[in-house]
């Protein structure tokens, strides 16, 4: 059975990892990068280095865009604008939902199909069991090329709207960076008080694992608009975060992060939610 021919545009660490996986599975892989030398190792392994974007796109049944952002995608695809009709593009670069929808419309107007993707793993996870990529766009396109895309990661399809994968991706990334920064801030306080990052790691892991119970308990209440203060109160949250701010100061650690959290909580209190749950802040954040 003939494997699909795959083109990879963009050979940063993620693009390199994807091209290598396809090569390992016997695919015909064509690559293109603004800096051609980045393809040297892949070419030595059997990839074809296309001299132009147009030749790269023509060579693949499927074209993977592994680029910094959608601005880079436009800059590259404009070089082959007249050759995009009938082609399939999977854009795995980060974008806002609006940018993903705009790109899908732009390609559709040129006769091409577009899937939005959000890769939820670093390059080291590509081709390994477990990681997933969020996808949205035409279901028939995903069905036709799913076997190829599953070589990279598992597939989490979010619907026809090309903006949905980008939206879910940004939701997860928002939580990821916020949580990671919280971890680093706590670790900085721990180290300032003689506790190593290794010693603290177990406690941190238990804290994050326990967050799933929070999500499961509060999500139905949030959907119902129920921010009753029967379990927790925003005034209690303010007092708790104030202690974190003071502990950071006493430890000689920058308190910008907990101070910003405290400011949001105080805004919620000013909105009249002192006796309501911490979840009432969702109303404050929406404004």
Secondary structure, DSSP 4 states (H G I P E B T S, - for coil): -PPPEEEEE--SHHHHHHHHHHHHTT-EEEEE-SSGGGGHHHHHHT-EE-SSHHHHHHH-SEEEE--SSHHHHHHHHGGGGGG-TT-EEEE-S---HHHHHHHHHHHHHTT-EEEEEEE-S-GGGTTSSS-EEEEEE-HHHHHHHHHHHTTTSEEEE--S-THHHHHHHHHHHHHHHHHHHHHHHHHHHHHHTT--HHHHHHHHHHHHHHHHHHHHHHHHHHHHT---TTS--HHHHHHHHHHHHHHHHHHT---HHHHHHHHHHHHHIIIIITTS-GGGHHHHHH-
